[in-house]
């Protein structure tokens, strides 16, 4: 069942609020793994939102399961894919990868969050798929 855009927007607001809290406390420049751990803690422990980490993505090719090691950084409420970055800027390849993850996992909203910015709102990109 496809979640409503309203549901996805409300959940994404909570995610962005949690990411801002992490950025406010840790600042820019940390590795993605540190940001992932902190955002996971903020969402799953403090906000009690289901947020598994490093979720494997199935890739099928002509009926054969490929073991290619793709993983979603965070999957919030089994609805929103979070792709975390700590880079100079979000590139087209980051957008393409997130769109591919959405397609392969049959999800509809992804957030790319780049923690290596002075103001976090400048490091967030929404990626929609089949909405």
C-alpha positions as CSV (number, residue, x, y, z in Angstrom):
1,X,0.0,0.0,0.0
2,X,1.3,3.4,-1.0
3,X,1.5,5.8,2.0
4,X,-0.2,9.2,1.4
5,X,2.0,12.2,0.6
6,X,0.6,13.8,3.8
7,X,1.9,10.9,5.9
8,X,5.3,11.0,4.2
9,X,5.5,14.7,4.7
10,X,4.7,14.5,8.4
11,X,7.3,11.8,8.9
12,X,9.9,13.6,6.9
13,X,9.4,16.7,9.1
14,X,10.2,14.6,12.1
15,X,13.3,13.2,10.3
16,X,14.5,16.6,9.3
17,X,13.9,17.9,12.9
18,X,16.0,15.1,14.3
19,X,18.7,15.7,11.7
20,X,18.9,19.4,12.6
21,X,19.2,18.4,16.3
22,X,22.1,16.0,15.4
23,X,23.8,18.7,13.3
24,X,23.3,21.3,16.0
25,X,25.0,19.1,18.6
26,X,27.8,17.6,16.4
27,X,28.4,20.2,13.8
28,X,29.7,19.7,10.2
29,X,32.7,17.6,9.3
30,X,32.1,14.2,11.0
31,X,32.2,11.0,9.1
32,X,28.9,9.6,7.8
33,X,29.0,6.7,10.2
34,X,29.0,9.1,13.2
35,X,26.1,11.1,11.8
36,X,24.2,7.8,11.1
37,X,24.7,6.6,14.6
38,X,23.5,9.9,16.1
39,X,20.5,10.2,13.8
40,X,19.6,6.5,14.5
41,X,19.7,7.3,18.2
42,X,17.7,10.5,17.8
43,X,15.0,8.8,15.8
44,X,14.8,5.3,17.2
45,X,15.6,5.8,20.9
46,X,14.5,9.3,21.7
47,X,11.6,9.7,19.3
48,X,10.6,5.9,19.3
49,X,10.4,5.8,15.5
50,X,11.2,2.5,13.8
51,X,14.5,3.2,12.0
52,X,16.7,0.1,11.1
53,X,20.2,0.8,10.0
54,X,22.1,-0.6,7.0
55,X,19.1,-2.3,5.5
56,X,20.1,-4.6,2.6
57,X,18.5,-4.0,-0.8
58,X,17.5,-7.0,-3.0
59,X,18.7,-6.8,-6.6
60,X,17.2,-9.3,-9.0
61,X,18.6,-10.0,-12.4
62,X,16.6,-12.3,-14.7
63,X,15.2,-14.1,-11.6
64,X,18.5,-14.4,-9.9
65,X,19.3,-12.7,-6.6
66,X,22.5,-10.7,-6.9
67,X,24.7,-10.2,-3.8
68,X,26.0,-6.7,-4.6
69,X,26.0,-5.3,-1.1
70,X,23.6,-2.3,-1.6
71,X,22.4,-1.0,1.8
72,X,20.0,1.8,2.8
73,X,21.6,3.9,5.6
74,X,18.4,4.3,7.5
75,X,14.9,3.2,6.6
76,X,12.3,5.1,8.6
77,X,9.0,3.4,9.4
78,X,9.6,1.2,6.4
79,X,8.6,4.2,4.3
80,X,11.4,6.7,3.9
81,X,14.9,6.0,2.8
82,X,17.6,8.2,4.4
83,X,20.9,8.4,2.5
84,X,23.5,10.2,4.6
85,X,26.5,12.1,3.3
86,X,29.3,14.2,4.6
87,X,30.6,15.7,1.4
88,X,31.3,19.0,-0.2
89,X,28.0,18.9,-2.1
90,X,25.2,16.6,-3.2
91,X,26.0,15.3,-6.7
92,X,23.8,13.9,-9.4
93,X,25.2,10.4,-8.6
94,X,23.8,10.7,-5.1
95,X,20.4,11.6,-6.5
96,X,20.6,8.7,-9.0
97,X,21.6,6.2,-6.3
98,X,18.8,7.3,-4.0
99,X,16.3,7.0,-6.9
100,X,17.6,3.5,-7.7
101,X,17.2,2.5,-4.0
102,X,13.6,3.8,-4.1
103,X,12.9,1.8,-7.2
104,X,14.5,-1.4,-6.0
105,X,12.8,-1.2,-2.6
106,X,9.4,0.0,-3.9
107,X,9.5,3.1,-1.6
108,X,8.3,6.5,-2.6
109,X,10.4,9.1,-0.7
110,X,14.1,9.4,0.0
111,X,16.0,12.1,1.8
112,X,19.6,12.8,1.1
113,X,21.0,14.5,4.2
114,X,24.5,16.0,3.8
115,X,25.9,16.9,7.3
116,X,29.0,18.7,5.9
117,X,27.3,22.1,5.6
118,X,27.1,25.1,7.8
119,X,23.3,25.2,7.7
120,X,21.7,21.8,7.5
121,X,18.6,22.9,5.5
122,X,21.1,23.6,2.7
123,X,22.2,19.9,2.8
124,X,18.8,18.2,2.4
125,X,17.3,16.9,-0.9
126,X,14.0,15.2,-1.2
127,X,13.8,12.5,-3.9
128,X,10.3,11.3,-4.9
129,X,9.5,8.1,-6.8
130,X,6.1,7.1,-8.3
131,X,4.0,9.6,-6.3
